[in-house]
Amino acid sequence: TVLVVDFGAQYAQLIARRVREARVYSEIVPSSMPVAEMLAKRPRAIILSGGPSSVYEPGAPRLDRELFEAGVPVFGMCYGFQLMATVLGGTVDNSGAREYGRTALEVSRPGSTLFEGTPDRQEVWMSHGDACSAAPEGFAVTASTDVVPVAAFENDEKRLYGVQYHPEVMHSTHGQQILEHFLYRGAGITPEWTTSNVVDEQIAAIRAQVGDRRAICGLSGGVDSAVAAALVQRAIGDRLTCVYVDHGLMRKGETEQVEKDFVGATGVRLKVVDASQRFLAALDGVSDPEQKRKIIGREFIRVFEQAQAEIVAEAPNDQPVEFLVQGTLYPDVVESGGGTGTANIKSHHNVGGLPEDLEFALVEPLRMLFKDEVRMVGQELGLPDEIVQRQPFPGPGLGIRIVGAVTRERLDLLREADAIAREELTAAGLDRDIWQCPVVLLADVRSVGVQGDGRTYGHPVVLRPVSSEDAMTADWSRLPYDVLARISTRITNEVAEVNRVVLDVTSKPPGTIEWE
Ligand code: XMP
C-alpha cells in the first residue's frame, strides 16, 4: 500500500487515483492520524498531499519527524513539500512569492530520480503562497521557477522527495511520469495492482465474510450495485439473491436490461418485484419534489422488506439471510470520514436509502474503489457495456423528471421522449462525452403550436445534457446543432403530446443536474 496523507484539500483523492493508474494500490489517511499508526500499516511509500494551509499558520497540520526517519520513501507535494522542508530543517519563507496556475518549471538536473527523461523546461500547476528558499541538508535541488528557487528536492539516500507543484493535475504535463518515477525508481515498487487482482482478492474476502450463510442485494440498474452483485455472486453463487424493485419510474428497456442482460451475464438469482401500481398510487396528485422523493424512498423500503421476508419464507431451512450487499464506493468512504469502521449509507445514493433498522451485516466489495475502477471490474467480470458504461440515473427515476404530478400517461410520454434522446446521442457517439442527459417533462406547462393544419396545445420537454467529472459541479454540454435538431424533430413528430423541445444552458451551480 501507498498511503496518501490528506492535508485537507481535494487533491488527496486525485493523487490516490493517479497512484492506482500507475498500477500501485493506494489508500487515503487523514493527516490527523498519528505517525505510528500510519507506519503500522506497513506502507511501501507515503505521499503527502497539498492542502489549503500555510506552514506558518497557527494550528496548521503538522507531521512528526519520525515519519521521515522510518526508512519509508516519502514524496511531498505542495503543502506536503513545504512541511517536509520545514520539519527537516530547510527554509520556507512567507515572502509573498505567490504562484497560481500554469508555471514554467526549470529542471536543473535532468539525471535526477524524479525528472529523468523529462524535458529541461516543463509546464506545471502551482498553487502556493509560501516558497522554499533553501532545501534541507543532504537534499539536491532539482528544479526551480522564476519565483521559487527550490521547486523540487531529492535525497536518494534517504529516499525522500518533494515538489512544490501539483504533479497529480492534468495541467502538469509530465506529472504522471514524475509520480511514477517516485514510485518505481525512488521507492522501488513494482507496478502490479490490477483489476483482476482486485476481483480475486474481493472474492476471497467475501467468502471469508459470508461463510455458508446467505446475502441479498438490491439492484437499481446502476453500475455500482450491478458490479457489487456480480462480485458477490462469483463468490457465493446462489446464496445471493438480488432484488430488483420495478417502481414503474424506470426508463424504456431498463427493467429488461436487468432481467435479461444482467442475469444473462452473471446467472444471478433474481427476484423482480413489479410494484408500479403501488408507487403510482402513493404518488397520486403529489407534485412537490421533496414529497415525491420521500414517498418513493418509503415505498421502496416497504417493498424491499416484503421481498426479503419472501426470500426467507421460500427456503426456511436454508442458512439465514444475514448480509446485505451495497455498492458503496471509495469517495463515499473517504467523505464520510473513515477507511475502516462502520459504514455510512448515504440516503441520496440509493432509492431513499435502505432502512436503518434492517438487521444485516454489510458486504461492500467496492468500498476501496473509484468509479472508473468499478467499471473495469465490471468488464473483468464479463458484464455487458450497456451496464458497465451506463450513465448515472437517479434512484427516484423519472418520478423526479416530471415537473408536476406523476401519472402513468405522463410517464409513458417521458419514456418515449427520453428513449429518442438517448438513441440519437448514442448514434452520434456522444455517450462518453456527456456525463448524462436528463430529459424533463414540464407536465404543468402548455404552449401553443401548429402541426399539420391544426393548432396544438402541448407540453414542452427540456434537454439537460451536462458534462461533469463527479456530479458535484457540471457544465452544460455544447451538443452539435444537427444532433439537437434530430432529437427535437423526432420527439415532436413521434411523441404526440409534446410540441416543443427546449435546451437547458445552466451550469451547476447554480442549477442542479436534475430539475427536482
Ligand atoms: P443533482 O440534481 O443533485 O444530481 O445535481 C447530481 C447527480 O446525482 C443524481 N441524483 C441521484 N442519484 N438518487 C440517486 O441515486 C437520487 O435521489 C438522486 N438525485 C440526483 C443525478 O442524476 C446526478 O447524476
Residues whose N, C-alpha, C, O or C-beta is under 5 A from the ligand:
A	BS01	XMP	H348 H349 N350 P392 F393 P394 G395 P396 A471 T512 I513 E514
